Amino acid sequence: MSGAFVDLANARKGIYKKVISRILSTGKCPFCPEYFKYHKKPIFKESGDWFLTENSWPYKNAKTHLIIIGKKHREEFSDLTKKDLEAIAYLTRWAIKKYRIKGGGFVMRFGDTRFTGASVSHMHCHIISPKINKKTGRARTVSFPIG
């Protein structure tokens, strides 16, 4: 959604969609430091211009759902520097060790939210580890939309 910081069409139902709607009416980016007030979870770790926190609205079947957010507003992958990528890698490794994540996914959306499926255009990364189905001993599916 070009020109907007959030995309209501990509917001999941319920309270999250209401929060995104409220953010949309402000015209401000909710992940930029000066407007970072909607997120209610603590910041666990910082590295360079990036920080790690728990997702306030985790996806269904996620045991662990962390996000790494940049302190600078960027939407395009081409805007990332080597230092950015190093900070993201450091925070990801730290999180995997700290939370004893045995397996999961790491995802970063970039660009136009009509293509990405993101509700927030400010680039951020997701670290998701699924819950285990006790009957089968296998991971439950966590649906992460792209598009």
Buried (B, 14 or more C-beta within 10 A) or exposed (E): BEEBBBBBEBBEEEEEBEBBEEBBEEEBBBBBEEBBEBBEEEEBBEBBBBBBBBBBBBBEBBBBBBBBBBBEBBBEEEEBEEEBEEBBEBBBEBBBEEBEBEEBEBEBBBBBBEEBBBBBBBBBBBBBBBBBEEEEEEBBEBEBEEE
